[in-house]
Amino acid sequence: MEGVMIGGNIRCFLKLAGTDFQPDFRGKILLLEAMGGGVPQMVTFLSQLKMMHAFEQINGILLGTFSQMERDQLTPDMPQLVRQAAGPDLPIARTPYIGHGTDAHAAVIGKFYQISSD
């Protein structure tokens, strides 16, 4: 997948919904990560993205870490939830290096990326 990176922390990103600051989804890679939140909260966030038609417009999703879900080994996990919400055809890639861990790296929002997906 390739495109300009948008997104970040899923909860914070969705605060832009319906505002002049909401990015255009067309042709983008949507980065999603979160520190807190369980399965019900993530399902709600993904449902909001679906209702915004984000999954129909983006070129793919890059999943960073979902700290609480991973720590608590919650199921279904975030890749499964995203696949359920986004459908079978949208490219999804994962990285353990974007999130809230001490080993986290930066992703430049607004930069063009080419990323291999699962």
C-alpha positions as CSV (number, residue, x, y, z in Angstrom):
1,M,0.0,0.0,0.0
2,E,1.1,3.6,-0.5
3,G,-0.1,7.0,0.3
4,V,0.2,10.0,2.6
5,M,0.0,9.0,6.3
6,I,-2.9,10.4,8.4
7,G,-4.2,9.3,11.8
8,G,-2.4,8.5,15.0
9,N,-4.0,7.8,18.3
10,I,-7.5,6.5,17.3
11,R,-9.3,8.4,20.1
12,C,-7.6,11.7,19.5
13,F,-7.9,11.3,15.7
14,L,-11.7,10.9,15.9
15,K,-12.0,14.2,17.7
16,L,-11.4,15.8,14.3
17,A,-14.5,14.1,12.8
18,G,-16.9,16.7,11.4
19,T,-14.5,19.6,11.9
20,D,-12.6,21.6,9.4
21,F,-9.5,19.7,10.6
22,Q,-10.7,16.3,9.6
23,P,-8.3,15.1,6.9
24,D,-9.4,13.9,3.5
25,F,-9.3,10.1,3.5
26,R,-9.0,9.6,-0.2
27,G,-5.8,7.6,-1.1
28,K,-4.3,7.8,2.3
29,I,-2.7,5.3,4.7
30,L,-4.6,5.5,8.1
31,L,-2.3,5.0,11.1
32,L,-4.1,3.8,14.2
33,E,-2.7,3.2,17.7
34,A,-3.9,3.6,21.3
35,M,-2.7,3.5,24.8
36,G,-5.9,2.6,26.6
37,G,-9.2,1.1,25.8
38,G,-10.8,-2.3,25.5
39,V,-12.6,-4.2,22.9
40,P,-16.0,-2.3,23.3
41,Q,-14.3,1.1,22.9
42,M,-12.3,0.0,19.9
43,V,-15.4,-1.4,18.2
44,T,-17.1,2.0,18.8
45,F,-14.1,3.9,17.3
46,L,-14.0,1.5,14.3
47,S,-17.7,1.8,13.8
48,Q,-17.4,5.6,13.7
49,L,-14.6,5.3,11.0
50,K,-16.9,3.0,9.0
51,M,-19.8,5.4,9.2
52,M,-17.5,8.1,8.0
53,H,-16.7,5.9,4.9
54,A,-13.0,6.0,5.8
55,F,-12.4,2.4,4.9
56,E,-13.9,2.9,1.4
57,Q,-11.5,5.8,0.7
58,I,-8.1,4.9,2.2
59,N,-5.4,2.8,0.5
60,G,-4.7,0.8,3.7
61,I,-4.2,0.8,7.5
62,L,-1.0,0.7,9.5
63,L,-1.7,-0.6,13.0
64,G,0.7,0.5,15.8
65,T,0.5,-0.8,19.3
66,F,-2.7,-1.0,21.3
67,S,-1.0,-1.0,24.7
68,Q,-3.9,-1.9,27.1
69,M,-5.4,-4.5,24.7
70,E,-2.0,-6.2,24.2
71,R,-1.1,-6.1,27.9
72,D,-4.4,-7.6,28.9
73,Q,-4.3,-10.0,25.9
74,L,-7.9,-9.0,25.0
75,T,-9.7,-10.9,22.2
76,P,-10.6,-10.3,19.6
77,D,-7.4,-8.4,19.0
78,M,-7.1,-5.1,17.1
79,P,-6.2,-6.7,13.7
80,Q,-9.3,-8.9,14.0
81,L,-11.5,-6.0,14.9
82,V,-10.1,-3.9,12.1
83,R,-10.6,-6.7,9.6
84,Q,-14.2,-7.1,10.7
85,A,-14.9,-3.3,10.3
86,A,-12.9,-2.7,7.2
87,G,-13.7,-5.8,5.2
88,P,-11.5,-8.5,3.7
89,D,-9.8,-6.5,0.9
90,L,-8.3,-3.5,2.6
91,P,-4.5,-3.8,3.1
92,I,-3.5,-3.9,6.8
93,A,0.1,-3.7,8.1
94,R,1.3,-3.8,11.6
95,T,4.3,-2.4,13.5
96,P,5.4,-2.7,17.1
97,Y,7.4,0.5,16.8
98,I,4.5,3.1,16.7
99,G,2.6,3.7,19.9
100,H,3.2,4.5,23.6
101,G,6.0,2.1,24.5
102,T,9.5,3.2,25.5
103,D,10.8,1.9,22.2
104,A,8.3,3.8,20.1
105,H,9.4,5.6,16.9
106,A,7.8,8.5,15.2
107,A,5.7,8.3,12.0
108,V,5.5,11.6,10.1
109,I,1.9,12.5,9.5
110,G,1.6,14.0,6.0
111,K,4.5,12.1,4.6
112,F,4.2,9.7,1.6
113,Y,4.9,6.1,2.5
114,Q,5.1,2.7,0.7
115,I,4.4,-0.1,3.1
116,S,4.1,-3.9,2.7
117,S,0.9,-5.3,4.2
118,D,0.0,-8.8,5.6
